[in-house]
């Protein structure tokens, strides 16, 4: 289980500047449980910049410096709670980035290496770690060769949900123009388990920014529906929430 935080803002801002030092400290405090590393991704030219570490965010001078110094109008931050059996190392930390995209995931699914059979061969060599999350990302990029990114993300999630036991497929995918936030945890009939507080995604915004995050800190949030995709456009800050069925039907 992990924590996700993504934002789109009218002007470039640091995460500390966006949410304030008090909320940033509250977010970092979640690493008391989600203690296996942190990361931040932001667009920079033809590729995303990424800074990440396998150290706990709380008390990390590097984490604090990063969140006070990297200024961007689209960003994804992540706190990792490693799935059992997956190594705590920098290559397994999120966000992952390939070209003009970045991706972070919260959750786990079984037999994830089976996804390699469905990932195009030219993407295999881009895998840097051993996580289910990175394979999820590569599956999305594979679908994106023939469909828009929103549809590719929905198709990848639907494929995993149909073929694998999973806890959550919650994910954030960013491009220089758009932030996509996927809320997709458990089979829908089991979505009221007590542990769903680890998987609800929430969002809040004003005329200057929109923030999407995992639950667990801060106030003033609206909860996303489950099995849905939220998009935020960089140029307008327009927010759109659709069910996964609606996204798939748009293809």
Secondary structure, 3 states (H helix, E strand, C coil): CCEEEEEEEEEEECHHHHHHHHHHHHHHHHHHCCCCCEEEEEEECCEEEEEEECCCCCCCHHHHHHHHHCCEEEEEEEECCCCCCCCCCHHHCCCEEECCEEEEEECCECCHHHHHHHCCHHHHCCCCCCCHHHHHHHHHHHHCCCCCHHHHHHHHHHHHHHHCCECECEEEEECCCEEEEEECECCHHHCCCHHHHHCCEEEEECCCEEEEEECCCCCCCEECCCCEEEEEECCCCCEEEEEHHHHHHCC
